[in-house]
Amino acid sequence: MSRSNVCSCCGRPVTPYEAAVHFPCPNCGDVTIWRCETCRDRGKTYRCLKCDFVGP
Amino acid sequence: MARKKKKSEEPEDIDDLEEEDSLSDLEEDFAEELDEDIDLEEELDLLDTDDISVLEEEEEPIFDKDEETKQLYLSCGIHIGTKLISGDFKERGWLFRATNYGLYVIDLTQTEERIKIAAKFLSKYVEEGSDKVIVSSVRRYGKEPVRKFCEALGCRAIVDRFIPGSLTNPNIGTYIKDASVVVIVDPHADKVILREAKLARIPVVSLFDTDDNLKGIDLAIPANNRGKKALGLAFWILAREILLELGKIASEDDFPYSLDDFTSNIVPMYKLQEQ
């Protein structure tokens, strides 16, 4: 069973049909950050698990 | 009348005597100082050289590097915000202070830190393919900085009207395939490209003033996005830092463009009317 991608802001699994985005952590670049459509719309903050960078 | 004059002259004479004493003391002091000056002059003669450039080289700079960059930031007004403040900006702790006349000031250390992080972030995308990085500005003062930024890095600039569907509709001629990241100047002005980047699932980097909100932005740089000098400086530093990250230039001094190249030449209307 493959592990689904989880939103870095709210912790919910990201569904394939929503306008989510993923990018490497701007600070360390090692961790991939996922943001679901809702969190992106609301401008919620995300946190890198490795370097504790808080965005956006 | 003559008696009265005599009476009035007596106290003046006493004052004159006192003044004379004080003047003689001053003269003595001056003579002593003069002797000291002569000694100093003799010492200076020993140090005196014909070659002035040697002395110029020995002079130490007044400011250190950090202080110099700080002065540059302040002179361009990158820290000056607006009279409005959004909740997003307040929550993030990027506000330095509010002035007495209601203008909000951005924290310079945060701006500097964020520009470096954004440079690190964008350098990865530029390395993969610089033509996939889209930089857009609807603002007039942002057009020249964006053009120069794209010239320096080889990115794709959109400074005219952004045609709707350029990121989402493959049937139109202006469709950009495989865009990797979008950089915008103002979330309010560039709202069309911001909305399309959201639909196309492309990360967005944006300059962020005090009155903007974080809707749809993935990385914000707190800076003044209205002044022409501020916009020029922001893109100039961003381009320089990206090239440093990529290793294309060895130091900051090797960057071939000057700040004036990145600054817009547009003269505001009110200045034209004054002339």
Interface residues (C-beta under 8 A of the other chain):
Chain A: A19 A20 V21 F23 P24 P26 N27 G29 R35 E37 R40 D41 R42 G43 F53 G55 P56
Chain B: D88 I117 A118 K120 F121 K124 V181 K198 L199 R201 I202 P203 N213 L214 K215 G216 I217 D218 L219 A220
